[in-house]
Amino acid sequence: MKCSGCGYCENTIDCIFFPSEASHKLQFFTNSKIIKDGKYYYLNRCEHYVDGQCNMHDDRRPVLCIIYPVIIRNGVLTVDPNCPAHDTVTSEDIEWARKLIPLQGSSLNEIVEAAEVHNR
C-alpha cells in the first residue's frame, strides 16, 4: 500500500477507536476532534494529518487508520475503490489487515457493529 497524499481518507472517513484501543490510544489525540457515540469513539479532523498525510506511523493510530485503504464492507475486508491509491493494495496487504485487527484488540464483528451504530 502506498499513500498518494490526496487527503481523501481524512476528508471523508470517520475513523473509529474501539473500546479495546480507546483507553490507551486516545491520549495521543488531545487536539483532534473526537466524537463519542455509545461505546465507540470516532476520530474526525485528526491532528496527526498534516500536509496531506498522516505523520503518526505506529500502532498508536486507530486500527482502521492503520489498515486503510483496506476497509470492511458488509463484514468483508476489501479495498476502498474511492482511494486513489486503491490499486497499490495487494492480496498480501488484505491478509496483513486481517491478522492485524485481532492483534489490536478488535474484531471484524466489532468493526461492523461500530459502523452500524455510527451510520444510524
Beta strands, then each sheet from edge to edge (+ up, - down):
strand 1: 15-17
strand 2: 33-37
strand 3: 40-44
strand 4: 49-50
strand 5: 53-54
strand 6: 70-73
strand 7: 76-79
sheet 1: 1+ 3- 2+
sheet 2: 4+ 5-
sheet 3: 6+ 7-
end
